[in-house]
Amino acid sequence: MSGNRFHVHGASSRAPARPAVMLLGALFVAAACATGVAPTDIASPTPSAAEWSRHDLGRTGPQIRAVVAADQGFVGVGASTPHDVASSGIWASTDGLAWTVLDEPRAGRSLIELAAHDSALVAISASPAGFWMSDAEGQWTQTADADAFGGGLLTSVASNGKTLVVAGGGQVWTSTDGRAFEEAEVPIADGNVTDVVAGGPGFVAVGSTYVASMEAKALVWLSRDGRAWEAVEDDEAFKMSELRAVGAHDGRLVATGWFTDAETGLFFTPSAWTSDDGTAWSRATVVDDHLPDASSPEGALEGAVMMALARGRDGWIAAGTSVAAQGDLAAVDAAIWTSNADGTRWERVPHEARFEAGMSTSLEFGASSVAVSGDRAVVIGRTEGPQTTSWISPAQAGGTEPSPRGSAPPPTDVPVTGPIATPAPPVPAPPSVPSGSLAAISYEEYWHTTCAAWDSLIRAVGNPETAEGSELSRALDAAVEARDGASADELAAEILTEITVGREHLAAARAWQPGERAVSATDGMFAAFEVMTEAKRAVANEEPGAPDPQRAFEEAGGIEAWYAIFEALEETRAAAGSVAKPCPNVPLMP
């Protein structure tokens, strides 16, 4: 879990280079699934690419993250403004093609998942945690804020029609009205809940923990009422595995995720499990002819993960992401699997160009959610642009048919290895202009304060441009590895002090109006490094439910902030004109 894996190449005077190492947590952020909604009467699409069409919603279109079936089609949630993770939106569609805005609540964070509850829909935001409900007229209202969840992070929501269960990290909360929430007793010592569903004895939650730096272990918890939970005893089927989604239908439970195949050496082998009672699980057969072969670079985190899950009349549909190394980048694709009636056998839809999501190293692309309504299945994901893309079955007219990608040159960097990241703590709020600091009123003053901020970041965590860690960050990583909590506390405090100084410089720089957008994005990345540092400190102190530092950075919006910085800097340099110049200690031209 140690090390600053956030790494970018490229001089600041050109477009943003993508991070030069694989940030796996960006691929495996908690994916929403439609299993909290009663299954609709639809036959599962056959595993044929011709049955699916691709429809890109455009860079300025809805930024949808999760989708569920509704009475007259689909409802999706996500961010209302591209590159703004603090914005939120709710959309409706009758066909998965055209989306209409229902609401843009002032969430302060994008919505990540939704579910049906009685006659209403409910939605959650991750961090700051929040809970929203729709009324009979379709109006949305926030009914609980971060205080209701103790400042925790949310990843999943489910309902049996009477009781709501909201989960995140190592915590679970219940409510009967969506307004008053009570924290449940959950025996989670060192794991994280990724999904929860109404089913089995009452409710079933799934997640994982790491027993070693590269060895995951899937976990399952059961509850009759959502308030008292019991952990399922270790199951051989869950070794070297991680569960990402769980669904229930007709008394049967199905979970999806990945496992590490010791025979093939493939780290992310797509996998599904089934159970009749939630206590005993069997691994299903998954046929996938599109995985990287044995010639993959040793240690490369390649393969595919079944991230989201929905039930049709005759079987299940899973959606996720696959990744294969291509030189210094990774070929990232959306992947769709369909199953037989009981979920014991799965087959991936044959790969074609319409499923290609992009070339990346941050792995921000791929499919994240799936739902079925009436005679239609919709998979939602993110493709290069970046933009939201929907894949629809049966195939619809007017779809996008991208050209197949080409090959890439051999890699020049060693593949990065590491565990799937876990959820992030809340993101610190930006500071105000410190006393004694002058608000920037010219480009020169903006330049001085912005460069000073980056100097502080380099002293704190190192240079993101070169992936070279600072002395403080390397020492903190060593303390994390040694589980030396006392040293980690001291080092984290020094790092956080430096980052705070940097954010104060940014608060002063923000006053120069042409640079406001760039400063806001930069402050978001600084805040994400604060969250990462706190996560490292928690891991070193072996705190229960301590989040993985890399996932903490990504869930806090660090990746989105990085891309937003460089887009905004184009505007700033245009305003500065010929006086624009690079910082002296960072290859960045603010």
C-alpha positions in Angstrom: 0.0 0.0 0.0 3.0 2.3 0.2 4.3 4.7 -2.4 2.8 7.6 -4.3 1.6 5.8 -7.4 0.3 9.0 -8.9 2.8 9.7 -11.7 2.6 11.8 -14.8 4.9 12.6 -17.7 5.2 15.7 -19.9 6.0 19.3 -19.7 3.3 21.7 -18.6 3.2 23.7 -21.8 1.5 20.9 -23.6 -1.6 18.8 -23.0 -1.7 16.7 -19.9 0.2 13.5 -20.1 -1.7 10.6 -18.5 -0.2 9.1 -15.3 2.6 6.9 -16.4 1.8 4.0 -14.1 -1.4 2.0 -13.7 -3.6 3.5 -11.0 -5.7 0.4 -10.5 -8.1 2.0 -8.0 -9.3 4.4 -10.7 -10.6 1.3 -12.5 -12.1 -0.3 -9.5 -13.9 2.5 -7.7 -17.0 1.1 -6.1 -19.3 0.4 -9.1 -23.0 0.7 -8.7 -25.3 -2.1 -9.7 -29.0 -2.5 -10.3 -29.5 -5.4 -8.0 -31.4 -3.3 -5.5 -34.3 -3.1 -7.9 -36.7 -6.0 -8.5 -35.8 -7.9 -11.7 -37.8 -7.1 -14.8 -39.2 -9.6 -17.3 -36.5 -9.6 -19.9 -34.5 -12.4 -21.4 -30.7 -11.9 -21.0 -29.1 -10.8 -24.2 -27.1 -13.6 -25.9 -23.3 -13.3 -25.9 -23.2 -11.8 -29.4 -21.6 -8.4 -30.1 -24.2 -7.8 -32.8 -26.8 -7.7 -30.1 -25.2 -4.6 -28.6 -24.9 -1.0 -29.9 -22.7 1.7 -28.5 -23.9 5.3 -28.0 -21.5 8.0 -26.9 -23.1 10.8 -24.9 -20.4 13.3 -25.6 -17.9 15.3 -23.5 -20.6 17.8 -22.5 -23.3 15.3 -22.1 -24.6 13.6 -18.9 -21.7 12.3 -16.7 -23.6 9.2 -15.5 -22.0 6.8 -13.1 -24.8 4.4 -12.1 -28.2 3.4 -13.6 -31.2 1.5 -12.4 -34.4 0.3 -14.0 -37.5 2.5 -13.4 -41.2 2.2 -14.2 -40.8 3.8 -17.7 -37.2 3.1 -18.5 -34.0 4.1 -16.5 -32.8 6.6 -14.0 -29.1 7.5 -13.7 -27.0 9.5 -11.3 -23.5 11.1 -11.5 -21.9 14.5 -12.0 -23.8 17.3 -13.7 -20.7 19.1 -14.9 -17.8 17.5 -16.8 -14.6 17.4 -14.7 -16.4 18.8 -11.6 -16.6 16.0 -9.0 -18.5 18.4 -6.7 -21.5 18.6 -9.0 -24.3 16.1 -9.1 -27.1 15.2 -11.4 -30.1 12.8 -11.8 -31.4 11.9 -15.2 -34.2 9.8 -16.7 -34.4 7.9 -20.0 -37.0 5.8 -21.6 -34.5 4.0 -23.9 -31.0 4.6 -22.6 -30.2 6.8 -25.6 -31.7 10.2 -24.7 -31.4 11.4 -21.1 -33.5 14.2 -19.5 -32.3 16.1 -16.4 -34.6 15.4 -13.4 -32.6 17.4 -10.8 -29.1 18.8 -10.1 -29.0 18.7 -6.3 -26.4 20.8 -4.5 -24.6 17.7 -3.2 -21.0 19.1 -3.0 -20.1 15.7 -4.5 -21.3 13.6 -7.4 -23.9 10.9 -6.7 -22.6 7.4 -7.1 -25.5 4.9 -6.7 -29.2 4.7 -6.4 -31.8 2.0 -5.6 -35.6 1.5 -5.4 -37.2 1.9 -2.0 -41.0 1.3 -1.7 -42.4 3.6 -4.3 -39.5 6.0 -4.3 -35.9 6.1 -5.6 -33.0 6.9 -3.3 -29.4 7.9 -4.1 -26.2 8.4 -2.2 -23.0 10.4 -2.5 -19.7 8.9 -1.4 -17.8 11.8 0.3 -19.1 14.0 1.8 -21.6 11.3 2.5 -25.2 12.2 1.7 -28.6 10.6 1.1 -31.4 11.7 -1.3 -35.0 10.6 -1.9 -37.5 11.2 -4.6 -41.2 11.8 -3.8 -44.3 10.7 -5.7 -43.9 13.7 -8.1 -40.3 12.8 -8.9 -38.8 15.7 -6.8 -35.6 15.0 -5.1 -34.6 16.1 -1.5 -31.5 15.5 0.6 -32.8 13.8 3.7 -29.5 13.0 5.5 -26.0 14.6 5.3 -22.5 13.6 6.3 -23.3 13.9 10.0 -25.8 11.1 9.8 -23.0 8.8 8.7 -20.3 9.9 11.1 -18.2 11.5 8.4 -17.8 8.0 6.8 -17.7 7.2 3.1 -20.6 5.5 1.3 -20.4 2.9 -1.5 -23.7 1.1 -1.7 -27.4 1.3 -0.9 -30.2 -1.4 -0.9 -33.8 -1.8 0.3 -36.2 -4.5 0.9 -39.1 -2.1 0.6 -39.3 -1.3 4.3 -35.7 -1.1 5.6 -32.9 0.8 3.9 -29.3 -0.3 4.3 -26.4 2.0 3.4 -22.8 0.7 3.5 -19.3 2.1 3.1 -15.9 1.3 4.3 -16.3 -0.9 7.3 -19.7 0.5 8.4 -23.3 -0.1 7.8 -26.3 2.1 8.6 -30.1 1.3 8.5 -33.2 3.5 8.3 -36.9 3.0 7.8 -37.7 6.5 6.5 -34.4 7.6 4.8 -34.1 10.5 7.3 -32.9 8.9 10.6 -30.1 6.5 10.3 -28.7 4.1 12.9 -25.3 2.5 12.7 -25.4 -1.3 12.7 -23.2 -3.7 14.4 -20.9 -5.1 11.8 -18.0 -7.5 12.5 -15.7 -5.9 10.1 -12.2 -5.7 11.5 -10.1 -5.1 8.5 -12.3 -5.2 5.4 -14.4 -2.9 3.3 -18.0 -3.3 2.1 -18.4 -2.8 -1.7 -22.0 -3.8 -2.3 -25.1 -4.8 -0.4 -28.4 -6.3 -1.5 -31.8 -7.4 0.0 -31.7 -11.2 -0.3 -30.6 -14.4 1.5 -31.7 -14.3 5.1 -32.6 -10.6 4.8 -29.5 -8.6 3.5 -26.2 -9.7 2.2 -23.1 -7.5 2.0 -19.9 -8.3 0.2 -16.4 -6.8 0.2 -12.8 -7.8 0.7 -9.6 -7.3 2.7 -5.9 -7.8 1.9 -4.0 -10.4 3.8 -0.8 -9.5 1.9 0.2 -6.7 -0.4 -0.9 -8.6 -3.4 -3.3 -11.1 -1.9 -7.0 -10.2 -1.6 -9.6 -12.2 0.3 -13.3 -11.8 -0.4 -15.7 -11.3 2.5 -19.4 -11.8 3.0 -21.7 -10.6 5.8 -25.3 -11.7 6.5 -28.1 -10.0 8.3 -31.8 -10.7 8.9 -32.8 -7.1 9.6 -29.9 -4.9 8.5 -29.0 -4.1 12.1 -27.1 -7.1 13.4 -24.6 -8.7 11.0 -22.6 -11.9 11.1 -19.5 -12.6 9.0 -19.5 -15.7 6.9 -16.6 -18.1 7.8 -13.7 -18.2 5.5 -14.6 -20.0 2.3 -12.0 -21.7 0.0 -13.8 -20.2 -3.0 -12.9 -16.7 -1.8 -9.1 -17.1 -1.6 -7.2 -14.6 -3.8 -10.5 -13.0 -4.7 -12.4 -9.7 -4.4 -16.2 -9.3 -4.6 -17.4 -6.2 -6.3 -21.2 -6.8 -6.7 -23.9 -9.0 -5.3 -27.5 -9.7 -6.5 -30.4 -11.8 -5.4 -33.2 -13.5 -7.4 -35.7 -16.2 -6.6 -33.9 -17.3 -3.4 -30.5 -17.5 -5.1 -27.5 -15.2 -4.6 -24.9 -14.3 -7.2 -21.7 -12.3 -6.6 -19.2 -11.1 -9.1 -15.6 -9.7 -9.0 -12.2 -11.2 -9.8 -9.6 -13.7 -8.5 -5.9 -14.2 -9.1 -5.3 -17.3 -11.1 -2.2 -19.0 -9.8 -2.0 -21.3 -12.8 -2.2 -18.7 -15.5 -0.6 -15.9 -13.5 -3.4 -13.5 -14.5 -4.0 -11.1 -11.7 -7.5 -10.1 -12.5 -9.4 -13.2 -13.7 -13.2 -12.4 -14.0 -15.2 -14.5 -11.7 -18.7 -15.1 -10.3 -19.9 -17.1 -7.3 -23.3 -18.5 -6.4 -25.0 -19.5 -3.1 -28.4 -20.7 -2.0 -28.1 -19.4 1.6 -25.2 -16.9 1.7 -23.1 -19.2 3.9 -21.7 -21.7 1.3 -20.5 -20.3 -2.0 -19.3 -22.0 -5.3 -17.3 -20.4 -8.0 -19.1 -20.3 -11.3 -17.6 -21.1 -14.7 -16.6 -17.9 -16.6 -15.7 -18.3 -20.3 -13.7 -15.3 -21.5 -11.7 -15.6 -24.7 -10.5 -12.0 -24.6 -8.1 -12.0 -21.7 -4.3 -11.2 -22.0 -2.2 -14.3 -22.7 0.7 -15.7 -20.8 3.1 -13.4 -22.6 2.0 -10.5 -20.5 4.8 -8.7 -18.6 5.5 -10.3 -15.3 3.8 -8.5 -12.5 1.4 -6.6 -14.8 -2.0 -6.0 -13.3 -4.0 -7.2 -16.3 -7.2 -9.0 -16.9 -10.8 -8.2 -16.3 -13.2 -7.5 -13.4 -17.0 -8.2 -13.3 -18.0 -4.9 -11.6 -21.8 -4.6 -11.8 -24.7 -7.0 -11.9 -28.3 -7.1 -13.0 -30.9 -9.8 -13.4 -32.9 -10.6 -16.5 -35.7 -13.1 -16.9 -33.5 -16.0 -18.1 -30.2 -15.1 -16.5 -27.8 -12.5 -15.3 -25.8 -9.7 -17.0 -22.5 -8.5 -15.6 -20.6 -5.4 -16.8 -17.0 -4.4 -16.0 -13.6 -3.5 -17.4 -10.8 -5.3 -18.9 -7.2 -4.1 -19.3 -4.2 -5.3 -21.2 -0.7 -3.7 -21.4 0.2 -2.1 -24.6 3.6 -0.5 -24.3 3.6 2.3 -21.7 -0.2 2.5 -21.8 -3.0 0.0 -21.2 -5.8 -0.9 -23.6 -8.9 -0.5 -21.5 -12.2 -1.9 -22.7 -15.8 -2.3 -21.5 -16.7 -5.9 -20.9 -20.1 -7.6 -20.7 -20.8 -11.1 -19.6 -24.2 -13.1 -19.6 -25.1 -16.2 -17.6 -27.4 -19.1 -17.6 -30.5 -19.0 -15.3 -28.8 -19.9 -12.1 -25.6 -17.9 -12.6 -23.3 -21.0 -12.7 -22.0 -20.4 -16.2 -21.0 -17.1 -17.8 -19.7 -16.1 -21.2 -18.3 -12.8 -22.3 -19.8 -11.0 -25.2 -17.2 -11.2 -28.0 -14.9 -8.2 -28.2 -15.3 -5.7 -31.0 -14.2 -2.1 -31.5 -17.5 -0.8 -30.1 -16.4 -2.0 -26.6 -13.0 -0.3 -26.7 -12.9 2.5 -24.1 -9.5 4.0 -24.5 -5.8 3.9 -24.0 -4.8 5.0 -20.6 -2.6 4.5 -17.6 -5.0 5.8 -15.0 -7.6 3.2 -16.1 -10.5 5.6 -15.7 -12.4 4.0 -18.5 -14.7 1.0 -18.8 -18.2 -0.1 -17.7 -19.5 0.7 -14.2 -23.2 -0.1 -14.1 -25.9 -2.2 -15.7 -29.7 -2.3 -15.6 -32.6 -4.0 -17.4 -36.0 -2.6 -18.0 -38.8 -4.0 -20.2 -37.1 -5.5 -23.3 -33.9 -3.5 -22.9 -30.5 -3.8 -21.2 -28.3 -0.7 -20.7 -24.7 -0.8 -19.6 -23.2 2.6 -18.6 -19.5 3.4 -18.6 -16.8 5.9 -19.4 -14.8 6.1 -22.6 -12.0 8.3 -23.9 -13.0 12.0 -24.2 -13.8 11.6 -21.4 -17.5 10.9 -21.8 -20.3 8.7 -20.7 -21.1 5.9 -23.1 -24.0 3.5 -23.0 -24.1 0.0 -24.6 -27.6 -1.1 -25.3 -29.2 -4.5 -26.1 -31.1 -5.2 -28.3 -28.9 -3.0 -30.6 -30.4 0.4 -31.5 -29.9 2.4 -34.7 -27.6 5.4 -34.7 -24.8 3.8 -32.6 -21.2 4.8 -32.6 -18.8 2.5 -34.5 -15.2 3.5 -33.6 -12.2 2.3 -35.6 -10.2 -0.5 -33.9 -7.2 0.7 -32.0 -3.7 0.0 -33.2 -0.9 -1.6 -31.4 1.6 0.2 -29.2 5.4 0.1 -28.9 7.0 -2.1 -26.3 6.8 -0.8 -22.7 9.7 1.3 -21.3 8.4 1.3 -17.7 8.2 -1.6 -15.3 4.5 -2.4 -14.6 3.4 -1.3 -11.2 1.9 -3.9 -8.9 -0.3 -3.4 -5.9 -3.7 -4.3 -4.4 -7.0 -3.0 -5.4 -7.6 0.2 -3.5 -10.3 0.7 -0.9 -12.6 3.7 -0.2 -11.3 7.1 0.7 -11.9 9.4 3.7 -13.7 12.7 3.3 -11.9 15.5 1.3 -10.7 18.5 3.3 -12.3 21.8 2.5 -10.1 24.4 0.8 -8.6 27.0 3.2 -9.3 30.7 3.1 -6.5 33.2 2.2 -4.2 33.2 5.3 -3.6 36.3 7.2 -0.4 38.1 6.0 -0.9 36.7 2.5 -1.9 39.1 -0.3 -4.6 38.0 -2.7 -3.1 37.8 -6.2 -4.3 40.7 -8.5 -1.9 40.1 -11.4 -0.4 37.2 -13.3 2.9 37.9 -11.6 1.4 37.5 -8.1 -0.6 34.5 -9.2 2.6 32.9 -10.6 4.5 33.5 -7.4 1.8 32.0 -5.2 1.0 29.1 -7.4 4.7 28.1 -7.8 5.1 28.4 -4.0 2.2 26.1 -3.6 3.8 23.5 -5.9 7.1 23.8 -4.0 5.2 22.9 -0.8 3.7 19.9 -2.5 7.1 18.7 -3.7 8.5 19.0 -0.1 5.4 17.2 1.2 4.9 14.2 -1.1 7.3 14.6 -4.1 7.0 15.6 -7.7 3.9 14.1 -9.4 5.6 14.9 -12.7 8.4 12.4 -12.2 6.9 10.1 -9.5 9.9 10.9 -7.3 8.8 10.9 -3.7 9.9 13.4 -1.1 12.1 12.4 1.8 9.0 12.8 4.0 6.8 10.6 1.9 9.5 7.9 1.6 9.9 7.9 5.3 6.2 7.6 5.8 6.0 4.7 3.4 8.6 2.9 5.4 6.6 3.5 8.6 3.5 2.1 6.9 5.4 -1.0 5.8 6.7 -1.4 9.3 3.3 -0.6 10.9 5.2 2.0 13.0 2.2 4.1 14.0 4.2 6.6 16.2 6.6 7.5 13.4 3.8 7.6 10.9 1.9 10.1 13.0 4.9 12.4 13.2 5.7 12.2 9.5 2.1 12.5 8.4 1.8 15.7 10.5 4.8 17.2 8.8 3.5 16.3 5.4 0.0 17.7 6.1 1.6 20.9 7.4 3.4 21.4 4.1 0.3 20.7 2.1 -1.7 23.1 4.2 0.9 25.8 3.5 0.6 25.0 -0.2 -3.2 25.2 -0.1 -2.9 28.6 1.6 -0.8 29.8 -1.2 -3.4 28.6 -3.6 -6.1 30.4 -1.7 -4.2 33.6 -2.4 -3.6 32.7 -6.0 -7.3 32.1 -6.6 -8.1 35.8 -6.4 -6.6 36.3 -9.9 -9.8 35.6 -11.8 -8.3 34.0 -15.0 -6.5 31.5 -12.8 -9.4 30.6 -10.6 -10.4 27.4 -12.4 -6.8 26.1 -12.5 -6.3 26.9 -8.8 -9.5 25.2 -7.9 -8.5 22.0 -9.7 -5.0 22.2 -8.2 -6.4 22.6 -4.7 -8.5 19.5 -5.3 -5.4 17.5 -6.1 -3.6 18.9 -3.0 -6.7 17.9 -0.9 -6.5 14.4 -2.4 -2.9 14.1 -1.2 -4.1 15.1 2.3 -6.6 12.2 2.2 -3.9 9.8 0.9 -1.6 10.9 3.8 -4.3 10.4 6.4 -5.0 6.9 4.9 -1.3 6.0 5.2 -1.2 7.1 8.8 -4.3 4.9 9.5 -2.8 1.9 7.8 0.4 2.3 9.8 -1.6 2.4 13.0 -3.6 -0.6 11.9 -6.9 1.2 12.4 -9.9 -1.0 11.7 -11.3 -0.4 8.2 -8.3 1.8 7.3 -8.7 2.7 3.6 -6.1 1.8 1.0 -4.0 5.0 0.4 -4.1 4.9 -3.4 -7.9 4.3 -3.5 -8.2 7.2 -1.0 -6.4 9.5 -3.4 -8.6 8.4 -6.3 -11.9 8.5 -4.4 -11.0 12.0 -3.2 -10.9 13.1 -6.8 -7.1 13.3 -7.4 -7.2 11.8 -10.9 -10.1 14.1 -12.1 -8.3 17.1 -10.5 -5.1 16.3 -12.4 -6.9 16.3 -15.8 -8.9 19.4 -14.8 -5.6 21.3 -13.9 -4.2 21.0 -17.4 -7.4 21.8 -19.2 -7.8 25.0 -17.0 -4.1 26.0 -17.5 -4.8 26.4 -21.2 -7.2 29.3 -20.3 -4.7 30.7 -17.8 -1.8 30.8 -20.2 -4.1 32.4 -22.9 -4.9 35.2 -20.4 -1.3 35.6 -19.4 -0.1 35.8 -23.0 3.6 36.4 -23.6 4.4 36.9 -19.9 3.5 33.2 -19.1 6.5 31.3 -17.7 7.3 28.0 -16.0 7.8 27.6 -12.3 11.5 27.4 -11.3 11.3 24.1 -9.5 8.5 22.3 -11.3 8.2 21.8 -15.1 4.8 23.5 -14.9 3.7 26.7 -16.6 0.8 28.0 -14.4 
